[in-house]
Amino acid sequence: MIDAAIRPRVAPGLRLQWEAAQEAYVLLYPEGMVKLNGSAGEIMKRCDGQANLAGIVSALESAFGAAGLEGDVHAFVEMAGRQRWLVWD
């Protein structure tokens, strides 16, 4: 599991934006785009390089009145890092 202190951010060369036509967040890159599902979009929009992973989990749990999201959020961030969608120091 990755460290809860990391501060993930959208990787250079990519842009996260809301697409009204898709009714979803999309991740744009020079060769195309990835349409994110609702959960992925909510996580990605909080990955601004300022908030640490623990803060992102807390914000999501508060926003959605949920508990126990840590494992799912960590798993998504790890996957997004492998896909080079997110980076952190």
N, C-alpha and C positions, 0 to 999 in steps of 0.2 A: 504494500500500500504506500502511496506517496505521502509526503510530509504535509500536514495540514497548514504549515506556515508558508507554503509556496504562494506566489502571487501570479496566477496564470493570466495571460493576455492573448488576444487574437494575434496570430503570427504575422510578421511583416509580409506584405504582398497580398493579404487577404482582407476582405471587408465584410463585416456582419451588418445586415440591414433587414428591416421589415419590408416584405413585399406584399402589398395589399392584394395584388392579383393572385398570389399563391396562398394568401391568408396564413403566412408563416414567415419565420425568420429564415433567411438564406445566407449562406457563406459564399461570397463571390471571390473568384480567383481568375487570373488571365485566361485560362482555358475553359471556364464554365462556372457552374455553381452547384452547391449542395443545398437541397431543401431540408431544413431541420424539422424534426417533430417538435411538438410543444415543449416537452421536457428539455430537450437539447437546446432549444432556443432560449428558454428561461435560464439555463445554466450559462450558456455562452454570453448572453447579454450582461451577465454579472462579472465576467472575466475581463476586467478592465486594467489589470496590472496594478491596481491599488488595493483591492480587497484580497485578503488571503483566503485560502481554501476553506478554513474553518468559518470565516465570516460569510462566505458564499453559502455554505451549508446552512448556517444560522438564518441568513436572510431568506432562503428558500423555505425553510421550515416555518418561519414566521409568516411569510407571504401566503403560504398555502395551508396553514393550520395543520401541518404534518410533523411527524417525528420519525427519527430513524432513517433519514435520507443520506447520511454520511457515506455509506457503502456504495450506493448508486451514483452519487455525485463523484466520488473518488474514481469509480470505475469509468464513468464517462470522461472525466478529465484525463485519465491515463490513456484511454483510447484516442481522444482528440489530440493528445501529445504524440502518440504513435503515427497518427494521420497527418501530423504537422499542421493541425488547425490551431493549436494552442502552443505557446512557449512560456517558459518561466526561467528565472535565474537560479 
